[in-house]
Amino acid sequence: MALEEGIITRTTGDTAFIRTRRTTACEGCSERHACHSMGNIKEIEIEVANPLGATAGDLVVVAFKTS
């Protein structure tokens, strides 16, 4: 399981978009298709469910399976 720290950039309904930094672990991750480049290869945006109601500017830690 991978853990990533990031910041909520925006929310829509029950979804949050988190900006985080790409790590070397991303290269072999089977879920890398869920991450979107932010124009900078070192930053990515992850779309996740937001059951806690986080808002833009919140700092978060996301855990997800890598296989």
N, C-alpha and C positions, 0 to 999 in steps of 0.2 A: 504494500500500500504506500502511496506517495502522499506527502504533505506539502502544500504550497501556501505561502503567505502572499497576500495581495490586498488590494483596495477596491472597494465597490465603485465602479465608474457610473453605473446607471442601473435602474430596475424597470421592468415592464411586467405588470401583473405579478405572477408568482415566480418570476425569473430575475436573477441578478447577473450582471456582467462584471467580472473581476479581472483587473489588470495585474499581471504578475510577470516575473522574469523567467525566460526560458533557461532551462538547465541542461546539462549534458544527458541527463536521464530522459529527456524528451525524445531524443533521437530513436530510442528503441521502444518507446511507449506505444502500445497498441491503441490507445485512446487519443493519440496526437491529432487525429482528424477533428476532434471537438474543440480544439484551440485555434484561435484566429490571430494572424499576425497583426500587429499594431503599426505597421509601416517600418518598424524597427525590429530587426531579427531577434533582438535580445528581449523584447517585451511581447507578451501574448495576452489575449483576452479569452477568458474562459466563461462560457455560459452555464450557469448552474441553477438548480431549483433553489428557491428562497423561502423555505417554510418559516424562518425566524423573522422575516420582515426587515432584513437589513436594508439600509438606505445608502445612497451615494455618499462617499467619504468614509464609510466604516472600514476599519481594518479587520481582515478575516483570515482564518486558516481553513483550507479546504483539504479534505482527505478523499482520495479516489483510488480505485483499483488500477493497476498498470498491466494487467494481463487479461 
